[in-house]
Amino acid sequence: MISAKTLTQEDLDSPSITPEQVLAFNGPTDGFLCSLNANRFGIEFLSFAIRDMETGTPLFQIDKNNTNAPPPSQPIDETAARTIQYDFPAEFLNFRTVGTKLVFSVGNKPVPNFRMIERHYFRDKLVKGFDFNFGFCMPSSTNSWEAIYDMPKLSDEEVEDIMKHPFETKSDSFYFLNNDLIMHNKADYSYQA
């Protein structure tokens, strides 16, 4: 598997990672496979929400306008800016479907063939993977994307193991434009009773 530790700054600014490589990963990456500078199209995530589809119950919501982001003059911690920790209730592991809504803005260039590949792992085992195509986004636009995820059926033993090991469930989200990697985010998950 590709290691972020072996990539140079030039590799991170203009990565050559392909969707096919990402889809073959069998565990979370050990770092980021691109830098913040790789986002040459000015894509910015404005809000993200997760809900249980059966009951409509909100499970998580973040809005860029309601976070404690550092003022623009302060340096950005790239790891903190691209990593999120989720604390979900244990029953999340038994949901059949969850819905997500992502709102994002685009800079002053058109965004063709915007694609997200997300890989979720418990330790080094792939639990679920998703591959979405956002399609074309107009320049200087704000866009929203809603998706419904079918959750994997986990055994009682798997659920118990995941609950006993908070934050050992991880995901990598890779964003491509015309098959060029432009963004890579990570998440860690805890599921508690």
Secondary structure, DSSP 8 states (H G I E B T S, - for coil): ---GGG--HHHHHS----HHHHHT--S--SS-SS-GGG-TT--EEEEEEEEETTT--EEEEEEGGGS----TTS---HHHHTEEEEEEEGGGGG-SEEEEEEEEE--SS-EEEEEEEEEEEETTEEEEEEEEEEEEE-TT-EEEEEEEEE-----HHHHHHHHHSTT-EEEEEEEEETTEEEEEEEEEEEEE-
